[in-house]
Amino acid sequence: MKLSTREDIAAPIEAVFREISDFDGFERAALRRGAEVVRTDSLTAAGVGMTWRAQFPFRNRERQADLELLDHDVPNGLTLFSRISGVETTVVVELVALSRVRTRMNMSIDLKPKSIPARLMIQSLKLAKTNMTKRFHRRVADFSADIEDRHSA
């Protein structure tokens, strides 16, 4: 199952990349939402090979996620891979400079089930794909608006 969206952001590409690669900020946000996040690599700077392990409740079960940063192409984008309860997920964020002060962000999420229970979960998500797509677009639009607000301030 694949979800994708595109947003134009009124900020330079470097500022947008800085926001999408704020891994410490994303860790703090996950902790505030009740997840347990632990960085499992020994890298000192952001880059390919960063890994995390996270535990969080989802659909009345405790889930465990292993995440790895596969691509970190400054300032053009990044790719994150995760394994969560038999589902392999690839998140790709691509940035394109439209002008010096405008950036297009293309984001896609590809979910691939690797077990029978994961197939059942993805199948149930496909039944609600319209609502999930709307929520995904809205969340990415809100994130883009936050980037614009932080950049203009």
N, C-alpha and C positions, 0 to 999 in steps of 0.2 A: 504494500500500500504506500502510495506516495502523496505527500502534501507539498505544495509549493506556492510561493507568493513573491511579489515584487513591490518594493516601496522606494519612492524618491525622497531623499532626505536633504534638507537645506543646511548642509554642513560639508566641509571639505573631506575628502576621502581619508586623510590621515586621522582626523578626529573621529570619524565613524569607525575606522579600524581599531582605534584605541578603545572605543566603547565596546565593540564586539569581542575584543580580546582581553577584557578586564576579568580574568579568571578568578581573582580574589574576591571581586564584587559578586560574581555569580555564586561562589562558594558561600559567602555570607548570606545571600538571598535564600539559598537552599536551606541553610541552617535556620533562618528565621521562619521558614515554612514547615519545619519539623523534620527535615532530613538530616541524616548524619553523613557528613562528607569528610573523607580523609584523602589527602594527596599521597600517592604511593610511589612517586618517582623521586630522584635526587637531583633533578635539574635546578640550577640556580636562576636561570632566565627563562622566559616564556619561549617555547619552541616545540618542534616536532618531538614526540616521545613523552610529553607530559601525560600522566595517568592519575586517575582518581578512582576511589571506591566509595559508593554511596548506598545508604539504606534509607528507604522511605515507604510510607504506607500508600498503597494504591489499590482501589477496588477491594477494600477490606482485607488485604493481605500485605504482609511486610515483603517488600521487593528489594533485591540487591542489584546494583548496576556497577559495571566496570566500564570506565570511560577512558579513551585515549585520543590525543590530538594527533591526527594523521598528516595534516598539512597546515602550515603556518606561513602563508605567502604575504609578507608585509608589502604594501597595504591592500593587496588585491582580494584577500579572503582567507578562509580557514575551513578545514574539514575535521569533524569530530565523529568518532565511532564509539558505539556503546553496545554492550550486551546486557539485556535486562530480562530475566526469567525466560530464556529461550527465544527472545526476539533480538535480532541484530538491527541496530539503527544507525544510519549514516546521516549526519546533518552537514549540509554544505552551505556556506555563506560566501557569496561572491559579491565583490564591490566593483562598481564601474564609475569612474569620475565623469560626470556629465559636463561639469564646468569646474572652475576653481572653488566654488562654494556650493555645489550641488553634487550629490552622490546617489547612485541607484544601488539598492541592496536587493539581490536575488537570494532567497532562502528556500531550501528544499529539505524535506525530511523523508527518508525512505525506510520503511519498516519491513523486515523480512523475518517471518517465523521460521524457527529451526527445530521445533518440537510440536507434538500434537496439541498439548494445552495452549501453546503459543498460537498455533493456527486457529484454534477456537476463539482466542482472545482477539486476534486480528480480524477474524470474520465478524465478530460482534461489533468491532470498531467500524468495519466497512458499512454495516447497516446504519450507522450514525454518521457517515462520512460528510453529509451536507452540513450538519451542525458542527462537526469537528473542524471542517474547512473554514466555516465562518468564525469560529473561536480562534483558530490559528491566524487568520487574516487580521482579526481584531487585536490579538496579542502582539503581532509583529508591527502593526500600525501604532499601537500604544508605545512600544519600545522605540520605534522611529521618532515619534513625537517627543519622547523623553530625551533622546539624543539631541534633537533640535533645540529643546529647551535648555539643556545643559550647555550646548555650544553657544547659544545666543546670550546666555547670562554672563 
